[in-house]
Amino acid sequence: MATMESLIGLVNRIQRACTVLGDHGGGGEGSLWEALPSVAVVGGQSSGKSSVLESIVGRDFLPRGSGIVTRRPLVLQLHKTEGGHEYAEFLHAPRKRFTDFAAVRKEIADETDRITGKTKAISNVPIHLSIYSPHVVNLTLIDLPGLTKVAVEGQAESIVQDIENMVRSYVDKPNCIILAISPANQDIATSDAIKLARDVDPSGDRTFGVLTKLDLMDKGTNAVDVLEGRQYRLQHPWVGIVNRSQADINKNVDMLSARRKEKEYFESSPEYGHLAHKMGAEYLAKLLSSHLEAVIRAKIPSIVAMINKTIDEIEAQLDKLGRPIGGDAGAQLYTILDMCRAFDRVFKEHLDGGRPGGDRIYGVFDNQLPAALKKLPFDRHLSMQNVRKVISEADGYQPHLIAPEQGYRRLIDSSLSYFKGPAEASVDAVHLVLKELVRRSIAATDELKRFPTLQSDIAAAANESLERFREDGRKTVLRLVEMEASYLTVEFFRKLPTEPEKAADKNTPVSDRYQDNHLRRIGSNVSSYINMVCETLRNTIPKAIVHCQVKEAKRNLLNRFYAHVGSKEKKQLSAMLDEDPALMEKRDALVKRLELYKSARNEIDSVAWK
């Protein structure tokens, strides 16, 4: 069975380690610090909170004064040592040991002012103080600003509610033990501490009541009914405290002497003599420590479950961020290739429909290309006037005898040249889609996020490949157009009628009527042929683009990059794996938290059950 000191001491060490890593009190739900029980000291202003804490510690170390003195939470961790000197350490000054407790008081005041300024404002940023002494019990206490009912000069009107909200943020937590301080010379029914404790802990299971200033009660009155639980009942016994008088404080009466005087007071008191064995600061410290140990032991299963859950979450985050890389060239090359494969996988998912974006390529073929083909100026190019001009010029001084073949060829050839524009535009449009998919894929590849340099290298290599594929696609679609111009489909023209149409208007000269009809038929024939070619190109241009650009991007996007990377030296590979400093910092923090949680789990297991 673990001893009380070892179990609470372990919790203190874990809480301190949590604090160092930023996983500390006030850090929000779900942290290890929040899961570990501690004691919050609650009371109204001038209720004697500071004196109770100093009595438990056995040292003068807290700032004193009128009004709000405690303006930031003070997380006080007491560590029992086996002999040796007493000393204190602050989290914000970890390499400095304070052996003069007057200097501790000054440091608390200075550190408070550092955040709040020399005002009466408050801050919820805690000060963390550890005291190592053979005269203390292992315990974590949180001294909170004193509750107040009115704002005084220099304070915001919201100060009353602000202090209550801060105190509640601690005592609301189910693992918090509430030390409710009330002065005995005031009616317990009006105690700010008891009122707040009743709100957050109506059953009284987490609340310890402390009565201070018993020696200052009016003559003929006493607090026996309260201390014996008859006036206000709690699940735990009330404890009476006799603080040092102002005269003792002025005379610098040390705390150990004050403890002796307190013990003598109770033992010699006719009202409290029968309760003397469970009164005083020493008894309170042991009572709290004993209860804290019991609470910790009861909470161990839930604490361990919470630790295991957090470990799993941190492991998942580390997997997402990526584990540290080995230092040798082989491990670095493997990492780079693995990152490339991850990117390539995401890129193919975009193209194949697993991710959005690839559908825009189909949009080029189904909408953009047909729309561009419809806009080609064939009506103007095959107008009667232009057909007459081309036909008349085609045979020079010798007019054609049967069919104007040379004129047909010139009309068709000049018409087909218009298809080059939409063909090249389609190539460029698909190229832009592929470039955008590269950008999206790099952004969506979680494994790459930690390597901004490698991201840039992969993007540059991918875009270089896409430029080659675009050039190949451009040459191919232009060849398709040129092939249509190089060899016309003879069967189409052999099926055309050869006789000219008869004139419909008897008043028009026969030669003129024949020429107009003949030219009109030529223009119609060429238009029909061009429409046939247009339908062919509408199908073959997408095929060429997919073959030269899309399929090549899927197969060979990073092939040259792979060959290039394989020839690099270790120094060059290291430069490519220059991680994002923010991600490195985040991973380092996660690794430290993971080590903390695993160490805490192992220590709790070993100490709690041995």
C-alpha positions in Angstrom: 0.0 0.0 0.0 1.4 3.4 -1.0 2.0 5.9 1.9 0.0 9.1 2.0 3.2 11.1 1.4 4.3 9.1 -1.6 0.9 9.3 -3.4 0.3 13.0 -2.8 3.9 13.8 -3.4 3.6 12.0 -6.8 0.5 14.1 -7.6 2.4 17.2 -6.7 5.3 16.2 -9.1 2.9 15.4 -11.9 1.0 18.7 -11.4 4.3 20.6 -11.5 5.4 18.8 -14.6 2.0 19.6 -16.2 2.5 23.2 -15.3 5.9 23.4 -16.9 4.4 22.0 -20.1 1.5 24.4 -20.0 -1.0 21.7 -19.1 -1.9 23.3 -15.8 -4.6 24.6 -13.6 -6.9 27.1 -15.4 -5.9 25.4 -18.7 -9.4 24.0 -19.3 -11.3 20.8 -19.0 -9.6 17.6 -20.0 -6.1 18.4 -18.8 -4.3 16.1 -16.5 -3.8 18.9 -14.0 -7.6 19.4 -13.8 -8.1 15.6 -13.3 -5.8 15.6 -10.2 -7.5 16.7 -6.9 -6.3 19.8 -5.1 -7.6 22.1 -2.4 -9.0 25.6 -3.2 -9.0 28.1 -0.4 -12.1 30.3 -0.5 -13.2 33.1 1.8 -14.2 36.7 2.0 -11.7 39.5 2.2 -10.2 39.8 5.7 -11.5 36.3 6.6 -8.0 35.1 7.6 -7.3 33.1 4.5 -3.7 34.2 4.3 -3.1 33.5 8.0 -4.5 30.0 7.6 -2.2 29.3 4.7 0.8 30.6 6.5 -0.1 28.5 9.5 -0.2 25.4 7.4 3.1 26.2 5.8 4.7 27.5 9.0 6.2 30.5 7.3 5.3 34.2 6.6 5.4 34.4 2.8 2.1 36.0 1.7 1.6 39.7 0.9 -0.5 41.6 3.4 -2.5 44.8 3.3 -6.0 46.2 3.1 -8.5 45.5 0.4 -7.7 42.9 -2.3 -4.3 41.6 -1.7 -4.6 38.3 -3.5 -5.3 39.4 -7.1 -4.1 36.3 -8.9 -4.6 32.6 -8.0 -1.6 31.3 -6.2 -1.1 27.6 -6.8 0.9 26.5 -3.7 2.5 23.1 -3.8 3.9 21.8 -0.5 6.6 19.1 -0.7 7.7 17.4 2.5 11.4 16.8 2.6 13.5 14.7 4.9 15.5 17.4 6.7 17.6 20.0 5.0 16.9 23.6 4.3 13.6 25.1 3.5 13.3 26.8 0.2 10.8 28.0 -2.4 10.7 28.0 -6.2 8.5 29.9 -8.6 7.6 28.4 -12.0 8.4 31.7 -13.7 11.9 31.7 -12.1 12.7 27.9 -12.2 16.4 28.2 -11.6 16.2 30.5 -8.6 15.8 29.1 -5.0 14.3 31.4 -2.4 15.5 30.7 1.2 14.4 34.1 2.5 10.6 34.0 2.7 10.4 37.8 2.9 11.8 37.7 -0.7 9.1 35.1 -1.6 6.4 37.6 -0.4 8.0 40.4 -2.5 8.2 38.1 -5.5 4.5 37.3 -5.3 3.7 41.0 -5.1 6.0 41.8 -8.0 4.7 38.9 -10.2 1.1 40.0 -9.5 1.9 43.5 -10.6 3.6 42.2 -13.7 0.3 41.0 -15.0 -2.2 43.3 -13.3 -0.1 46.4 -13.0 0.0 48.4 -9.8 -3.7 48.6 -9.7 -6.5 46.8 -7.8 -7.4 44.8 -10.9 -7.4 41.0 -10.8 -6.1 38.3 -13.3 -7.0 34.6 -13.6 -3.4 33.8 -14.7 -2.1 31.8 -11.7 1.2 32.1 -10.0 2.9 28.8 -9.2 4.9 28.4 -6.1 6.5 25.3 -4.6 7.7 25.1 -1.0 10.1 22.4 0.1 10.2 21.9 3.9 10.4 19.1 6.5 7.7 21.0 8.4 4.9 20.7 5.8 2.7 17.8 4.6 2.5 17.0 0.9 -0.4 19.1 -0.4 -1.6 21.3 -3.2 -3.5 24.5 -2.2 -4.9 27.2 -4.4 -5.2 30.6 -2.8 -7.9 32.5 -4.6 -8.8 36.2 -4.4 -11.1 37.1 -1.5 -14.8 37.3 -2.2 -16.2 40.8 -1.8 -19.6 42.5 -1.9 -18.8 46.0 -3.1 -16.2 47.6 -5.4 -14.0 50.2 -3.8 -12.3 53.2 -5.3 -9.9 52.1 -8.1 -11.8 48.9 -8.8 -14.1 48.2 -11.8 -17.8 47.9 -10.9 -17.6 44.3 -12.2 -14.9 43.3 -9.7 -17.5 41.6 -7.4 -18.8 39.3 -10.2 -15.3 38.9 -11.7 -13.9 37.5 -8.4 -16.8 35.2 -7.9 -16.5 33.9 -11.5 -12.8 33.2 -11.0 -13.4 31.4 -7.8 -16.2 29.4 -9.3 -14.0 28.3 -12.2 -11.9 26.4 -9.7 -14.5 25.2 -7.1 -17.0 24.0 -9.7 -14.7 21.2 -10.7 -15.7 17.9 -9.2 -12.1 17.1 -8.2 -11.6 20.3 -6.2 -11.7 20.1 -2.4 -13.1 23.4 -1.0 -11.5 24.9 2.1 -14.2 27.4 3.1 -12.7 30.1 5.5 -15.2 32.0 7.7 -14.4 34.4 10.6 -16.0 33.2 13.9 -16.8 36.8 14.9 -19.4 37.0 12.1 -22.7 35.2 11.6 -22.0 31.9 9.7 -25.2 32.5 7.9 -23.7 35.5 6.1 -20.4 33.7 5.2 -19.4 34.3 1.6 -17.3 31.1 1.5 -20.1 28.9 2.9 -22.7 30.5 0.6 -20.5 29.7 -2.5 -19.6 26.2 -1.2 -23.3 25.5 -0.7 -24.0 26.5 -4.4 -21.4 24.3 -6.0 -21.3 21.5 -3.4 -24.8 21.2 -1.9 -24.1 17.8 -0.3 -21.0 19.1 1.5 -18.9 16.2 0.3 -16.1 18.3 -1.0 -16.2 21.1 1.6 -14.1 21.6 4.7 -15.3 24.4 7.0 -12.7 26.5 8.8 -13.5 29.1 11.5 -10.8 31.7 12.1 -10.6 34.5 14.7 -12.1 32.4 17.5 -10.2 34.5 20.0 -11.8 37.7 18.8 -15.4 36.7 19.5 -17.4 38.8 21.9 -17.1 37.8 25.5 -19.8 35.4 26.5 -20.1 33.9 23.0 -18.5 30.9 21.4 -18.6 28.9 18.2 -19.1 25.4 19.7 -22.4 24.9 17.8 -20.7 25.6 14.5 -17.6 23.5 15.3 -19.7 20.6 16.4 -21.8 20.8 13.2 -25.1 21.7 14.8 -25.5 25.2 13.3 -24.3 24.3 9.8 -23.6 20.7 9.0 -20.9 19.5 6.6 -19.9 15.9 5.8 -16.4 16.7 7.2 -15.6 18.2 10.6 -15.2 21.9 11.2 -11.8 23.1 12.2 -11.1 26.1 14.4 -8.0 28.3 13.9 -6.5 31.0 16.1 -4.5 33.3 13.9 -1.6 35.4 15.0 -2.6 38.8 16.4 -1.5 41.9 14.6 0.8 42.5 17.6 2.4 39.1 17.1 2.9 39.9 13.4 4.4 43.3 14.2 6.8 41.6 16.7 7.7 39.0 13.9 6.6 36.1 16.1 7.5 33.1 14.0 4.9 30.6 12.9 6.2 27.7 15.0 5.8 29.8 18.1 2.3 30.8 16.9 1.4 27.1 16.5 2.4 26.4 20.1 0.3 29.4 21.3 -2.7 28.2 19.2 -2.4 24.7 20.7 -2.2 26.2 24.3 -5.3 28.3 23.5 -7.5 25.3 22.7 -6.2 23.1 25.4 -6.8 25.8 28.1 -10.1 27.0 26.7 -13.2 26.0 28.7 -15.3 26.2 25.6 -13.1 24.3 23.2 -10.9 22.2 25.4 -12.9 19.0 24.5 -12.2 19.7 20.8 -8.6 20.7 21.2 -7.3 17.4 19.6 -9.0 18.4 16.3 -8.4 22.1 16.2 -5.5 24.2 14.9 -3.5 24.6 11.7 -1.4 21.5 12.2 -4.5 19.3 12.5 -6.1 21.0 9.5 -3.1 20.3 7.4 -3.0 16.6 8.3 -6.8 16.3 7.9 -6.6 17.8 4.4 -3.6 15.7 3.4 -5.4 12.5 4.7 -8.6 13.4 2.8 -6.7 14.4 -0.3 -4.9 11.0 -0.3 -8.2 9.2 0.0 -9.7 11.3 -2.8 -6.7 10.6 -5.0 -6.9 6.9 -4.4 -10.6 6.8 -5.2 -10.1 8.8 -8.4 -7.2 6.7 -9.6 -9.3 4.5 -12.0 -10.9 7.6 -13.6 -7.5 9.5 -13.7 -5.8 6.5 -15.4 -8.7 6.2 -17.9 -8.4 9.9 -18.7 -4.7 9.5 -19.1 -5.1 6.6 -21.5 -7.7 8.5 -23.5 -5.3 11.5 -23.8 -2.4 9.3 -24.7 -4.5 7.9 -27.6 -5.4 11.4 -28.7 -1.8 12.6 -28.6 -0.6 9.5 -30.5 -3.2 10.2 -33.2 -2.1 13.8 -33.5 1.5 12.7 -33.8 0.6 10.3 -36.5 -1.1 13.1 -38.3 1.8 15.5 -37.9 4.4 12.8 -38.7 7.0 11.1 -36.6 10.6 12.4 -36.4 12.8 11.4 -39.3 16.0 9.4 -39.1 19.3 11.1 -39.6 20.8 8.9 -42.4 20.3 9.5 -46.1 18.4 6.3 -46.6 15.7 7.2 -44.0 15.5 10.7 -45.5 15.1 9.4 -49.1 12.5 6.9 -47.9 10.6 9.8 -46.2 10.7 11.9 -49.3 9.5 9.1 -51.6 6.8 8.3 -49.1 5.6 11.9 -49.1 5.6 11.8 -52.9 3.5 8.7 -52.9 1.0 10.2 -50.5 0.7 13.3 -52.7 0.4 11.2 -55.9 -2.4 9.2 -54.2 -4.4 12.3 -53.4 -3.8 13.7 -56.9 -5.2 10.6 -58.5 -8.2 10.7 -56.2 -8.9 14.2 -57.5 -8.7 12.9 -61.1 -10.7 9.7 -60.6 -13.5 11.3 -58.6 -12.6 10.4 -55.1 -12.1 14.1 -54.4 -13.6 17.1 -56.2 -11.9 18.9 -59.1 -11.4 16.3 -61.8 -14.9 16.9 -63.1 -13.8 20.2 -64.4 -11.8 18.4 -67.1 -15.0 16.9 -68.4 -16.5 20.4 -68.2 -13.9 21.5 -70.7 -14.9 18.8 -73.2 -18.6 18.9 -72.6 -19.1 22.7 -72.4 -16.1 24.8 -73.3 -14.9 23.0 -76.4 -18.4 22.7 -78.0 -19.2 26.4 -77.2 -15.9 27.5 -78.8 -16.6 25.4 -82.0 -20.1 26.9 -82.3 -18.6 30.4 -82.3 -16.2 29.7 -85.2 -17.0 32.2 -88.1 -18.0 29.7 -90.7 -21.1 31.7 -91.8 -19.0 34.6 -92.7 -16.2 32.5 -94.2 -18.6 30.5 -96.4 -20.7 33.5 -97.4 -21.6 33.9 -101.1 -19.2 36.8 -101.5 -16.2 34.9 -100.0 -17.0 31.6 -101.8 -17.2 33.6 -105.1 -13.8 35.2 -104.3 -12.1 32.0 -103.4 -13.5 30.0 -106.3 -12.7 32.7 -108.9 -9.2 33.0 -107.6 -8.5 29.2 -107.3 -7.9 28.5 -111.0 -6.2 31.6 -112.1 -7.0 32.6 -115.8 -8.3 29.1 -116.6 -11.9 28.7 -115.3 -12.7 25.2 -114.0 -14.5 22.9 -116.5 -16.4 20.4 -114.4 -15.9 21.0 -110.6 -13.9 23.7 -108.8 -11.7 21.2 -107.0 -8.9 23.6 -106.2 -11.5 26.1 -104.9 -13.1 23.4 -102.8 -9.7 22.5 -101.3 -8.9 26.1 -100.5 -12.2 26.7 -98.9 -11.9 23.6 -96.8 -8.3 24.2 -95.9 -8.9 27.7 -94.7 -12.0 26.6 -92.8 -10.1 23.8 -91.0 -7.5 26.3 -89.8 -10.2 27.8 -87.5 -10.2 24.6 -85.4 -6.7 25.2 -84.2 -7.8 27.9 -81.8 -10.4 25.8 -79.8 -8.1 22.8 -79.9 -5.2 24.8 -78.3 -7.6 26.5 -75.9 -8.9 23.1 -74.6 -5.3 22.0 -74.0 -4.6 25.1 -72.0 -7.9 24.8 -70.0 -7.1 21.2 -69.0 -3.5 22.3 -68.1 -4.9 24.9 -65.7 -7.2 22.3 -64.1 -4.3 19.9 -63.6 -2.2 22.7 -62.1 -5.0 23.6 -59.7 -5.3 19.9 -58.8 -1.6 19.8 -58.0 -2.0 22.7 -55.7 -5.0 21.2 -54.0 -3.4 17.9 -53.6 -0.3 19.3 -51.9 -2.6 21.3 -49.5 -4.7 18.1 -48.8 -1.7 15.8 -48.2 -1.4 15.9 -44.4 2.0 14.1 -44.5 3.4 17.0 -46.5 2.3 19.8 -44.2 5.4 19.6 -42.1 7.8 20.0 -45.0 7.3 23.4 -46.8 10.5 23.0 -48.8 9.5 19.6 -50.1 6.0 21.0 -50.9 7.6 23.6 -53.1 10.0 21.0 -54.7 7.1 18.7 -55.5 4.9 21.5 -56.9 7.8 22.7 -59.1 8.5 19.2 -60.4 4.8 18.5 -61.0 4.2 21.7 -62.9 7.3 21.1 -65.0 5.9 17.8 -66.0 2.5 19.3 -66.8 4.2 21.9 -69.1 5.8 19.0 -71.0 2.4 17.2 -71.2 0.7 20.4 -72.4 3.3 20.8 -75.2 2.7 17.2 -76.2 -1.0 17.7 -76.1 -0.8 20.9 -78.1 1.2 19.3 -80.8 -1.1 16.3 -80.9 -4.4 18.3 -81.3 -2.8 20.5 -84.0 -1.7 17.3 -85.8 -5.3 16.1 -85.7 -6.4 19.4 -87.4 -3.6 19.2 -89.9 -4.4 15.6 -90.7 -8.0 16.6 -91.6 -6.5 19.2 -94.0 -3.9 16.8 -95.4 -6.3 14.2 -96.7 -10.0 14.9 -97.3 -12.7 12.2 -97.1 -13.2 11.5 -100.8 -16.4 9.5 -100.4 -18.2 12.6 -99.0 -17.6 14.5 -102.3 -18.3 11.5 -104.6 -21.8 11.3 -103.3 -22.5 15.0 -104.1 -24.8 15.8 -107.1 -22.9 17.2 -110.1 -25.7 18.8 -112.1 -26.5 22.5 -111.4 -30.0 23.4 -110.3 -32.4 25.0 -112.9 -33.0 28.6 -112.6 -36.3 29.5 -110.8 -36.5 33.1 -112.0 -37.1 33.4 -115.8 -36.2 37.1 -115.8 -32.6 36.5 -114.6 -30.0 35.7 -117.2 -29.3 32.0 -117.4 -25.5 32.4 -116.9 -25.9 34.5 -113.7 -28.6 32.2 -112.3 -26.4 29.2 -112.9 -23.4 30.8 -111.2 -25.2 31.9 -108.0 -26.8 28.5 -107.6 -23.6 26.8 -108.2 -21.7 28.9 -105.8 -24.4 28.5 -103.2 -24.2 24.7 -103.6 -20.4 24.9 -103.2 -20.7 26.8 -100.0 -23.3 24.3 -98.7 -21.2 21.4 -99.6 -18.1 22.8 -97.9 -20.2 23.7 -94.8 -21.5 20.1 -94.6 -18.0 18.8 -94.8 -16.7 21.1 -92.2 -19.6 20.1 -89.8 -18.6 16.5 -90.3 -15.0 17.3 -89.5 -16.2 19.4 -86.5 -18.0 16.4 -85.1 -14.9 14.2 -85.5 -12.6 16.7 -83.8 -15.1 17.3 -81.0 -14.5 13.6 -80.2 -10.9 13.2 -81.0 -9.5 16.4 -79.4 -10.6 15.2 -75.9 -9.2 11.8 -76.6 -5.8 13.4 -77.5 -5.8 15.7 -74.4 -6.7 12.8 -72.1 -4.0 10.6 -73.6 -1.3 13.2 -73.6 -2.0 15.2 -70.5 -4.4 13.5 -68.1 -3.1 9.9 -68.4 0.5 11.1 -68.4 -0.2 13.1 -65.3 -1.5 10.0 -63.6 1.3 7.8 -64.7 4.4 10.0 -64.9 3.8 13.2 -63.0 6.8 12.7 -60.6 9.0 10.2 -62.5 11.7 12.7 -63.3 11.6 14.0 -59.8 12.1 10.5 -58.4 15.2 10.1 -60.6 16.5 13.5 -59.6 16.0 12.9 -55.8 17.7 9.5 -56.0 21.0 11.3 -57.0 21.0 13.8 -54.2 23.5 13.8 -51.3 22.4 13.6 -47.6 22.8 17.4 -47.2 20.5 18.1 -50.1 17.9 15.6 -48.8 18.1 17.2 -45.4 17.4 20.6 -46.9 14.3 19.2 -48.7 13.0 18.0 -45.3 13.3 21.3 -43.6 10.2 21.2 -41.5 7.8 24.1 -40.8 9.1 25.4 -37.4 5.6 25.8 -36.1 4.8 22.2 -36.7 8.2 21.1 -35.3 7.3 23.1 -32.1 3.9 21.6 -32.0 5.2 18.0 -32.4 7.9 18.6 -29.7 5.2 19.9 -27.3 3.1 16.8 -28.1 6.0 14.5 -27.6 6.7 16.1 -24.2 3.1 15.8 -23.2 3.0 12.2 -24.3 6.1 11.4 -22.2 4.5 13.2 -19.3 1.3 11.3 -19.5 3.0 7.9 -20.0 5.3 8.6 -17.1 2.4 9.7 -14.9 0.5 6.6 -15.8 3.4 4.4 -14.9 4.2 6.2 -11.7 0.5 6.2 -10.6 0.3 2.5 -11.3 3.5 1.7 -9.4 2.8 3.9 -6.4 -0.9 3.4 -6.0 -0.9 -0.4 -6.0 2.4 -1.5 -4.5 
